[in-house]
Amino acid sequence: MKFDKKDITKETLKNLRSELNYNNAQMADLLGISEKTWKNKISGEGKISKLEYEFMLLLIDKHPDYKIINRG
């Protein structure tokens, strides 16, 4: 998967969070970051990492290369 940070907008991150049905605090907890850091990312002041972005795509089943499977 080619990762181009300029393609990830504030709206993209907000939409991903919305698809997960999480609020800002839950999203920050999921990513292991502070709520302030998450808010900076969705405001455009912070940077999203490739790992964070791909993790969110995996959780909503929209990753172009990988899929989470249930082992049980």
Secondary structure, 3 states (H helix, E strand, C coil): CCCCHHHCCHHHHHHHHHHHCCCHHHHHHHHCCCHHHHHHHHHCCCCCCHHHHHHHHHHCCCCCCCCCCCCC
